[in-house]
Amino acid sequence: MVVSLNSPRLIITAPGSGAGKTTISIGLMAALTKSGIKVQPYKVGPDFIDPSLHRLVCGRASRNLDTWLLPSELIPELFIRTACKTDIALIEGVMGLYDGLGGSNDEASTAEIARILRSPVVLVVDAHGAARSAAAVVLGFKEFDARISLAGVILNRVAGEKHAKTCQEAIEINTGVPVLGAIPFEESIKLPERHLGLIPAPERTLPITYLSNLARIIIDHVDLARLIEVARKCPELAEPKSITENRGIAKIKLSVAFDEAFNFYYQDALDYLDQKGFEIETFSPLRDETLPTGTSGIYIGGGFPEVYAQRLEENQDMRRSILHAAEDGMPIIAECGGLMYLSQSLTTLEQRKHTMVGVLPGDTEMTGQLTLNYTEAKTTSVHPFLKSGDKVRGHEFHYSKIINLPQDARFAYELSPGRGIERNQDGLVEYSVLGSYMHTHFLGCPTYAKAFVETCRRYSAKS
């Protein structure tokens, strides 16, 4: 069934990274939820960590909106299927409002999502060390692209009431954009980080005191009633094409690694795999001794195996269980952290070497150097699920490398763009195991999803 939507929605963005948009986004979600308002969270871009925090605060899965990983025509449909069940949709942007694939257009940017969803935008401006100059920043963002509705500003890190008033007057007089709030600088609301950014929610629970304090600051310093009013002034979205769902097909079990070490998954991708014939059950490589009974395939996503390398090594029963499944021909997809776990060993930044599952050739070594790219991969003849020449889009984001690869290592992908494991090659293959640095979004790669399900179904029939 095709549906349309005229639901309150806002995009929270900033001139660039580091302005505080994640903290303010989470604070707005917490404040509105505390007021009894049902919030559906979203994140622009290929991010796993911010959505985990959104889910913790809002009590429902956050959804990623990314036009590199997904066809742009799918964005309204994904949005509608979830936003229509709540009172307001809050969309946290990525980097700066206009930052995307390049300098010539807004592809894969927050601005592109704002255009597609016809959503008003609230700009978070770091006012530290500025006053009237903040108006020049806002004016530039307002006039840069007339297709974007810059509906409000939230000032961050203001030094006091006088500073906030000066900035507000300058912005509203010179740009006509209303200032909806001014957040004072408070060290207590800063979120902890590590090398891949913020620490994801599955590794910790934000203290109730932290969330209540953050919600209080937002309630005290943001005009929430006016913000909701801005969100309600949304034009109706054009009717999208519905995503086809498979009904009445027999399910086979896909075991998905999920715990503190592995938790980088797109919720819409998991939903899509469910629609295509998988019964999804999670397991913990940290705690469980064996794979779930009846497993026909395994999916190990990204995360932080380097932080939990000793515990992963100590759980020999699970490592053996996965190794035996691989040797039996069970289809396995392992992305980034999953690739590291299935390698022979993992050496941390502290030069501690830990034995891993050992399904794939090579050893993982943490480097401290970031590899960050959108990727497009052309498959080779050794890909265990796809035909040679098929193309898959994804992204890579890691601080490690694979070393000690044998000369006859088999790669499933040739990347352009992208760095991959070695010389723009990615996707190590052994048995029916595929381990890659590239993260994919199955909804954006329906051929890949279908091939994986069919391979797992053949394995299940053989077993």
ROGU-991188 format. One record per residue (C-alpha): x, y, z; residue in one letter. Coordinates in steps of 0.25 Angstrom, whole numbers, plus 5000, padded with zeros to 4 digits. Example, Ala and Ser with C-alpha at 12.3 -4.5 7.8 and 13.67 -1.06 7.14 Angstrom:
<rs>
504949825031a505549965029s
</rs>
This chain:
<rs>
500050005000m500550144996v500450245007v500750395008s501250475020l501050615026n501750585039s502550685047p504050675044r505350745046l506750725042i507750765052i509050805045t510250895047a511350975039p512350855041g512650745051s512950775065g511850885067a511050795077g509950745068k510050605073t509950655088t508750755084i508050645076s508050545087i507650655097g506450695088l506050555087m506250535102a505450665105a504250635096l504250485100t504150535115k502950625111s502250495106g502450525091i502850405082k504050435075v504550355063q506050375061p506850375048y508350395044k508850445031v510050365026g510750235028p510850245043d510550135054f510950205067i510050325067d508750235064p509150145075s509050265085l507750315078h507150175081r507550185095l506850315097v505650295089c505350145091g505250115076r506250085065a506850205058s506950195043r508050235034n507750325022l508850315012d508750334996t510150264993w509650145000l508250144996l507550194983p506950334986s505550294983e505550194994l505850305005i504350355006p503850215007e504750175018l504450305025f502950295024i502950145028r503450195042t503150345044a501650325042c501650245055k502150355064t501850495067d503150565062i504350525054a505750575057l506850555047i508250575052e509150625040g510550575036v511750675036m511350805031g510050835024l510550835010y511650735012d511550615003g512350534992l512950664986g513050814984g512150824971s510850774977n510150724990d510050574987e510050495000a509950615008s508950665019t508550765009a508150664999e507250585010i506650725014a506250744999r505750594997i504850605010l504550745008r504950765023s505250895030p506650905036v507150955049v508551005049l509450975062v510451085063v511651085072d511651225078a512951205086h513851325082g512851395073a511751495074a511251575062r512051485053s511051375056a510051445048a511051445036a511151295037v509651275038v509451375026l510351295017g509651165020f508351225018k508751285004e509651174999f508451084994d507051144993a506451004992r506850985007i505851035017s506751085029l505651105039a506351125052g507751135059v508151075073i509351145078l510351055086n511451085096r510951225099v511751295111a510451355117g509151425115e509851555110k510651475100h509351395095a508551525094k509651585085t509751465076c508251455075q508051605072e509151595061a508551475055i507051505055e507251655050i508251615039n507651485034t506251475038g506551335044v505951315058p506851275069v506151155076l507151135087g508451165093a509151055101i510251095111p511551025112f511550905121e512650805122e511650705128s510850685116i512050655107k511950515101l513150425103p513950385090e514950285085r515650265071h514450235063l513650345070g512650345081l512550215089i511250135084p510150105094a510249955094p511549975101e510950055112r509750115118t509650265118l509450295133p507950345136i508550465143t509350495130y508050495121l507250565131s508250675133n508350685117l506850685116a506750795127r507750885120i507050875107i505650905113i506251025120d506951075108h506251035096v504851085092d504250945090l502850995087a503351085076r504250975071l503050875069i502350985062e503450995052v503450845050a501950845047r502150945036k502550835026c501950815012p501350675009e502350575003l502050524989a501550384989e502750284989p502750154982k502650044993s503649944996i503249804992t503149705003e503149545002n502049485009r501849335012g503249285010i503949185019a504949245028k506349205031i507149255042k508249365041l509049375053s509549515055v510649555065a510249655074f510849705087d511849815092e512949765082a512049755070f510849845068n510949925055f509749895047y508649965039y507349945044q506649955031d507649855025a507349755036l505849775033d506049755018y506749625021l505549585030d504649615018q505449535009k505349405017g506249405029f505849385043e506849475051i507449425064e508549495071t509749435078f510949485086s512349445082p512749495096l511849415104r511149305097d511849165095e511249125082t510449175071l508849175072p508249045068t507849035054g508749135049t508849145033s509649265032g510449365040i510649515039y511649585048i511649735046g512649845050g512949895064g514149895074f514749755074p516049815078e515549875091v515049735095y516149655088a516549575101q515149535104r514849495089l516149405090e515749345103e514449295098n515049175091q513749105090d513049215081m514349225072r514349075070r512849075067s512949185056i514149115050l513448985050h512249045043a513149115033a513848985030e512548915028d512149015017g511249105025m511149245018p511749355026i511849505024i512749585033a512949735031e514149815037c514149775052g513549635047g514749625037l515749655048m515049545057y515149445046l516549465043s517749385050q518049485060s517849635065l518949725070t518549845078t519149985079l519849935092e520449825083q519749715090r519449595080k518149515082h517749395075t516449405067m515549305060v516549275048g515649255037v516249355028l517749375024p518549495030g518649555043d518049685048t518849805053e518349925059m518950055053t518350175059g518250235044q516850255039l516350195026t515050265022l514350245008n513050225001y513350104993t512850034980e513249894978a513249814965k513149664969t514149564964t513949414960s514249364974v513149444981h512349334989p510949394986f511049484974l511349474959k512649534954s512449674950g511349704959d511449844966k511249874981v511250004988r511750025003g512750095011h513950075020e514350135033f515450065041h516850085048y517449945045s518049875034k518249725030i519649675029i520349545026n519449515014l519849395006p520149414991q518949334987d517949404996a516649414988r515849544988f514349564984a514449714981y515249814973e514949954979l514750084972s514750174980p515250104993g516550054998r516049915003g516949815009i518149814999e518349904986r516849934985n516449794987q515449754998d514649635002g515549515006l514949385003v515049245009e514049135008y512649215007s513249325016v513349465012l514149565020g514249705016s514649845021y513449895013m512149915020h510949895011t509449925013h508649805008f507449895004l508349964995g508849834989c507649754987p508349654978t509449634989y508349614999a507549514990k508849434987a509249425001f507849375005v507849274994e509249224998t508849205012c507549135008r508449034999r509349005011y508148985020s507548885011a508848815010k508948805025s
</rs>
